[in-house]
Amino acid sequence: MSLQWLQFRVTVLLLLHCVLCLGIGAPRSLANIPAVQQGDKLVGTNDSLSSGFGITPVTLADDGSYYIVLEAGLITFRATIDTGSADSWLTSTACTTPTCMQVPRYPLQYDSPTFVSVNNNASVFNLSYADTTVSSGFIAREAIQISNVTAPNQAIGLVTNSNVTLLDEVSGILGLGFPRLSEIYASIANATPFFATLASQGILEYPIFGLSLTRNTTGTLAIGAIDVSVVQNASNIVWNEVVPFSPIGTQTNTSGYFYWAVYMTGFSVNGTNLTPVPTYPALTDNSSIALLDVGTTGIYGPYQDVTRLYSLIPGSRLVDESGQWVIPCTSSVTISFTFGDNNTFVLQPTDYIIGPASSSPGLCLSWPKASPPSSDGVDWQLGEAYIPLCFSLLIGCVLGTPFLRTVYSVWSYGVDDEEPPMIGLYSTSNASATVESPTVVSAFFSSVSATVATILPNYVLATPSYTTPPYAFNTSVPATFGEIVASELATSTYAPILISPTFNASALPKVYDAYTLVYTNSEGQSVTSTYHVSNPSTALGVPPGWSGANALGIPYLALGTSLFITVSSAIWVLS
């Protein structure tokens, strides 16, 4: 073999190996991520495409949660929306737990032009959830865009360890709660949650978002506006002021807003009205507090209320220690919830019945479930629930459409010194409609194969008793319903439109879930087409110019390929 031929082969080998290594994107240590100081100007943000409002599809995942598609930097991800939490996070390639490895992950080896490290990635976060799962990692800043609305320099968590179950290639959570609920906000300066960033910086047309959660798998999230393809008349939106809370411990010396929670003033069964019994009457203005939460799959209430509700449905009984009740599947009654002054919303049987039990097909599991007293004073949780099939890994299937699926909800963040936060509810059902008959209910559950795989006890369970825990908030700092706080809400540059004397709901910004395209075809004819908003077809977790293997955080697949070709090439060189 000539020396020139050997040099040529070695040169080819080195070039091939370098090309492969550049494309690998192998993970580096967290300390090697570019460390731009907090507060430095971001480079490469695409402000020209930003807008004060937008709309995006909301999709139902197999676990009953809802997700949207967002961009972190230039990378597309799916994230579960949650109004009951405030922190937003994405799994990263530093997380190698089984749950993380199943979903697209934020690639730490990618030099995102909008990534900003915080304390050289040394600021940690630890989050825990009601189902006992946990998620932890470090805090960073990244541009987060939904539709065409961008929160620049947004503080998020990048997960390095988690056992939170994520399905349907969902990579994290988008928390839409208030700053006082956020661990990230409490950990570092100027780290408001996503929606608070949009509101406090005046990015939105108006500081609101709207949610449509329908009976099928589709819906919309409107940001900075309401979806008028659902809301036909904004004057019919019923507004409820959000309940303020005293601070927790010495967190701060002022009261403020913690949850998207309102006062529930009544509930009823087939028109028989009942008054809620609050857990802490002396501390909550003798009123029951209801948390409206997209992240809660179902409806939950305190035993003192849920027991009375089911006493009005003949044949109902408690069937397990988790607070689950069953009712006869032939029950034909409505359940209603009232907020404020006679603002009543009605659920039909197919809205609150979960499905027939496999061991006793004449009995159906039902919402609400009963829960023990909570130290935060929240008595009721009203969310959504829908799981399309009965999976063997689940205790039971959740079908039907609890509260938030029967309304279009508008979440107004409030304005500093001007307007308190509010939740607007727009009924999407006919409250005066006759109650669904047992035949209609049976046909509905048959059409969706809604049998719940569970065995009911053949004896009557006693209603459990619980000790009320100490109240969690510092009542030495009083919270007054209707108070307008001086900070932590939207910037006061907004002119309030949801409070007297300037109340004008028709002035809310409006957006449609469809757009019309007019073009001229090849024959010179004008053609009009209507398109509904849809999720982008961009590959999930893939930075621009990267391959799918890198997106899913499998750099070692490329590394193995590189080594294989290197060895093969070496054999070729020496042959």
C-alpha positions, 0 to 999 in steps of 0.5 A: 500500500502506498503512503499517499493512499494510506494518508488519503484513507486516514484523512477520509476517516478523520473527516467522517468521524468529525462530521458524525461527532458534530451531529451526535449532540452528546450530553455535556455536564450541566456546568458546561451549559452557556452561563449568561448572567440573569437579566442579560439581554436575550439574543435571537428572540423573534419579537416580530412574530409576537402578538398580544393574543393567540389561540391554540388547540387543547388536546386530551391525553390518554390519562385525562389531562389536557395538553397544548403545544409550545415552543421553548426557544426554537424547540417544540414540546407538548405540555400539560396545562394546569391551573392548579399549579404555577410552575412550568417545567420540561424534562431534560436530557439529564433525566434518565428515569424510565418516565423521562426516557419515554418522552421528548426531552429538552436537549441540554447539548443544544446551544439555544440562542434564547437559553439563559442559565441561572446561577450556573444552573445551580438553583434547584427546584423540587415539586411534589404532586397529590398522587405522590409523584415528584419532579426535580431539577434546576431553574433556567430561563428560556423564551416560551411561545404559545401560538404567537404569544411569547414570554421572553426570558421565562423562568422554567424548571428543567427536570433532571429526575422525575417519576411523574407519568407522562403520556402521549409524548407530553414533556412537562407541565405549563402552570397557569397559577399565581406567583404565590403558588410557585416554588420557582418564584420563591427561589430566585428573583424576577421569576414570575410564572408564565401567565404572570410574566405576560400580564405583568409585562403588558404583553397581552391585549388584556390579561385573560386566557380562555379555555374550551374543553369539549366532550370530544378530544378537542378544545382551545386555549385562547391567550389574551382574548376569548374564543368567540367561536364558542362565546356567542355573547360575552355579556352572558359570561358570569363573573366571580371574584377570586378569593384572596388568602392570607400569606403562609407563615412569614412568606410576606406581610400582605394578603394576596391571591394563591389559587384560582378559587371562588366561593361556592354558595350552593349545590343541589340535586334535582332542584333540592338546594343545599348550603355548603358547610365550610371546613373553616367557617370562622376563617373563610367568611362562613363560605365554602371555597371551590378550586377550579382546576384544569389539572383535577380530573373530576369533582371532589367535595368534603364529606359533610357536603358529599354525604348530603348530596348522595342522600338525595339520590336513592340507592347510592352508597359509599364503596371505598375509602377514597371517597368513591360513591356509586348510584343506580345507573338508572338514576335520572337526576341533575346536579347543580353548583351555584357560585355567588348570587344565584349563578347556577350551572347544571350537570346532566347524568352523562356529565357526572356519572363515571360508568357502570362497575364491572362487578355490579353493572346496575351500579355506576361510579359517580362524581363527586368523590368525597375528600378529607379536610384540607388545611388550605380551606379549599372544600371543593375541587371542580375540574374535568375528566375523560378517559376514552378507554378502560386500560388494564393499568388503571383502577377504573375509567373516567368518562363523562364530562364534569364541571369545566367541560360544561362551560367555557371558562375565562380566567382574568388575572386582575390589574394592580391597584385596579381590578381583582382576579376573576373567573368568568363562566359561560354555560355551553349547555342548556340549563333548562333542558329536561333531565336525561332519561335512563335510556339516554344514559345507558345508550351513551355509556354503551357507545363508549364502552364505559364499564369500570373494571372494579369490584364493589364491596357487598356491604355498606361502608361507614362514612369515615371521620377526620380530624380537621388540621390546623389552618395553613395560612397566617390569619394575623394578616387578614384577607378581605374578599374583593380586595384589590392588591397593589402588586403581583397582578397585571401591570396597571397600564391596563385599563380595567374593563371587568369592574364597575363603573367601567364594566364592559365584557363586550370590550374583551379582545376576541379571537376565532379558532378558524381563519379564512384564506382567499387565493386565486387558483391556476384558472384565475378563479378566486377561492375561499377556504376556511381552516381551523387552528391545529397543532404544528407538524414540527417534530417534538423535541428537535432543535433546528437541523437535528435528527429525531434520535437527538430529539429523544435524547438518544445521543449514544445511538449516534455515538455507537454509529460513529464508533462502528463506522470508525472501526469499519473505516480503520479496517478499511485503512489497514486493508 
